[in-house]
């Protein structure tokens, strides 16, 4: 009897050790609220929507200690709309939803960093995105027009191999490579990205680079490498750059900075976006305007936030976007300009629940990517029928 008891205690001890070395965490966010938008397709719009400040989601995060500083890790993260229960991420051009459309990866982590495989974020999102006001207090309606530089993470990377370093004296760096997966053409639909961030006291800096081949299908389309573009398959909804679906390559170079002084933080971002090799209708997408050559955008944002109390944050930002001239079959498209301002307030009722107010105003001028007079197009909203648009959001967010 004594031997049996000893063996039982030993088994319990081993089980307890294993449990202590492995962990799976359930987490999530529910964000919902009311909106007013001027001139949404020609009419004022009052509606409810989810995930403006942060996308509503639930996820599972796991880690198993393998010994010697090595651990197996995974994340499965689902986006959803609490207003109707639907999946938030869908294949563009399809009603099919993605069960874990936000993130889904598995990999290994050690003292040298982590290597992860699956659906993930690119390095521009990781290292420059946090400096944009839209990822802080302004929500996706405060992102740059159409989120054309993806700083607000409108698009994710499938089939990705990702390395992320551990911090080295304030320096972090990493990179992403996504396999194209097309037989006979290694580069088709492939994506690669690099980035780094540095923090030293009140100063934080970040840089990122993204290069996506046949972006309309493999990146904006979110349909995976096996989907072929057709003459009608344009997966870009924003008029800011939907006319450039035939680009062979989408390239983003971005940088961000923030400086904290007392209770205030001032930040800035800059991005250069290029749609290169326009006219690739075979592998990329449609080109009804007959564009050729390259289309470029330069975007600059300056933002400010102030922590009035531990519970209250106020913010303000201004963003400017300028498109370049583009050659077309009917002449030169002179490009468009977008001016956008936003203000916001975020009040924490507790550590996990806050209420917020965001207002955004945008003005457009010039000629947009569709060849029409540019209209205001606040990110992820129905574009205006004029050069101006405003929106106001009142919402509540709960984290668990």
Steps between C-alpha positions, in 0.01 A plus 500: 500500500785733583660433157173571320456826687856609419450423131175696497665801657783484247253491210314799643826692533594429139153603381520821703839583349372441147198718565716780635717489187207514257229761476208583274329840538157600373482873425292745304353845433142610436474849346166643390338839456291753307610700196390803303654549155434787261456432131542121506425439133297822490305466827563552870531164674418403859600145588661262745834337427758292679875518543579863419746573782616138507359212301271267695669163542556192708808286498706223652867556582714207607856430611679179597843502661722249318804555721829680444323831440305361204120517486227407255244778447176546308223753445153446353306828478149546365339830400123540535220755486299505826208675327415198285740226610670472161869440435686826450766391251378373164661413172447817299255446220342210693258449788719226644626587848833411657479320834835635620532787256692737727796274583579130492857384556726254678873512564797493735633767734840520667748750640592593144145586395210314342427329168129474418306339215147591385273801444669804655570875488769656280794699640354842407202418724726372780763775510336816358127438551508580876601861423185573296211663691260245347663219696493702822187709567356594155395150388481382141300809398810703593731287284655639183261517198411143400774386740711518186826432689347225719618666822155424641527130407216479248683211328679197640758261360417137421756217482751711695833412661580764760802573717482739795805578712523539872580855624868595481568822695172648383525367143250254349497378140336239283388388159225313315507287186185362338525224242315570178399138451454518122649210305768608258519859631670539838453878516131517412289611798803492729552761773791603714537761771764634740481730801667628816417712803715674758401636841720718721333680788227732370593444134373214283578446131379249242562417134343244267506376141243289314517353148204300364484350149163489321346675803141515376479122526753389761476792746195724451291207377584292806410196294826311512747417229279261308246764393547636149412859413248562223396809309224565756688398817584825675524433873580862598195697615645845572497747207827638636688212331247250357595612148849359550397134538713405197826586682764229480649613834374687805777660707485687830787680673396646835643659812358620830611679814357597837632710786351510851533809716312494825141399435517587130614299198570639156537260210541492124497256210615517141433248226582472131268261314570385145285301261766384254465342158141604429333305221565143619150380407606136465619435855377797704167654404291728279625824344202681343682836492797356313751606766869433443818570694471573872262679736643646820353638823672695775328516837595699810326505837563692820310408815474607863346346809480614860437287809289743703438246774580129536152437357472768227692536173440776241651495151526699178658423163546635147580289193595597144507266199621595150476280193731531201426549132429172319517426128184350351365410156313835487774725633641586842301452820619787725438312824311594816560667834331414830497716813373337819466606861374311806440559869412247767447430868531170684379454859570184699221388730726218621820327390302293249214729392509843337270734308623721217406776257668552158438764232662494154484750211648447152529718189613375157613673182640406159433177307486164679618159379170432319554802274213692662506818706633395841240456772554481875540137607548453875650157559254208502196724448281550192676771294344843470350630176681831556846615606406510870394248763467491879429225750444483876525183707389432859602158623578266785779242519540209739808278524502153653 
